[in-house]
């Protein structure tokens, strides 16, 4: 027997929408892909309870769940490290170009 997928979805209290079979199929495909993406991007690690409590307190101060806070802070820090690395690389490239120009016999 073929499984019948729901075509009605509750989108809010007392609000129900009905989708066409094509729309329903598209949602099913998107859901499967989203679940695969989430699974592929999952990261697990262990922390001391005290560290987690500090993170939870900081997250509470800005009003976000602590998991969101961890992702936010890690992403911001990683972006900053990459920006700094890029600037160091640019500075070293500029220094090397200057050093080569000074050492060039055409100068």
C-alpha positions in Angstrom: 0.0 0.0 0.0 1.3 3.4 -0.9 1.8 5.9 1.9 -0.4 9.0 1.5 1.5 12.1 2.4 -0.4 14.9 4.2 -1.5 17.8 2.0 -2.8 19.9 4.8 -0.5 21.7 7.2 -1.2 23.7 10.3 0.8 26.9 10.0 -0.6 28.6 13.1 -3.4 28.3 15.7 -6.5 27.5 13.6 -4.7 28.3 10.3 -4.5 25.3 7.9 -3.3 25.4 4.3 -3.7 22.7 1.7 -1.0 22.1 -0.8 -1.2 20.6 -4.3 0.5 17.2 -4.8 3.3 19.0 -6.6 3.9 21.5 -3.8 3.7 18.7 -1.3 6.3 16.7 -3.2 8.6 19.7 -3.3 8.2 20.2 0.4 9.1 16.5 1.0 12.2 16.8 -1.2 13.3 20.0 0.7 12.7 18.4 4.0 14.8 15.4 3.1 17.6 17.7 1.9 17.4 19.8 5.0 17.6 16.8 7.3 20.7 15.6 5.3 22.3 19.0 5.5 21.7 19.1 9.3 23.1 15.7 9.7 26.2 16.5 7.7 26.9 19.7 9.7 26.4 18.3 13.2 29.2 18.9 15.6 29.5 17.4 19.1 31.9 18.1 21.9 32.1 17.8 25.6 32.6 20.7 28.0 32.8 21.1 31.8 29.5 21.9 33.3 30.9 25.2 34.7 31.9 26.3 31.2 28.4 25.5 29.9 26.9 27.5 32.7 29.0 30.5 31.8 27.8 30.2 28.1 24.2 29.9 29.2 24.5 33.0 31.4 26.0 35.0 28.5 23.3 33.7 26.1 20.6 34.6 28.6 22.0 38.2 28.7 21.4 38.7 25.0 18.2 36.7 24.9 19.2 33.7 22.7 19.3 30.0 23.3 22.8 28.9 24.4 23.3 26.6 21.4 22.6 29.6 19.1 25.0 31.7 21.2 27.7 29.1 20.8 27.3 29.0 17.1 27.2 32.7 16.9 30.3 33.3 18.9 32.3 30.5 17.2 31.4 31.9 13.8 32.2 35.5 14.7 35.6 34.4 16.2 36.4 32.2 13.2 35.5 35.1 10.8 37.8 37.5 12.8 40.7 35.0 12.7 40.3 34.7 8.9 40.1 38.5 8.5 43.2 39.0 10.6 45.0 36.2 8.7 44.0 37.9 5.4 45.4 41.2 6.6 48.6 39.6 7.8 49.0 37.9 4.4 48.3 41.2 2.6 50.9 43.0 4.7 53.5 40.3 4.2 52.8 40.4 0.4 53.2 44.2 0.4 56.4 43.9 2.4 57.8 41.3 0.0 57.0 43.4 -3.0 58.7 46.4 -1.4 61.7 44.3 -0.4 62.0 42.9 -4.0 61.7 46.4 -5.4 64.5 47.7 -3.2 66.8 44.7 -4.0 66.1 45.1 -7.7 69.1 46.3 -9.7 66.9 48.6 -11.8 66.2 50.8 -8.8 
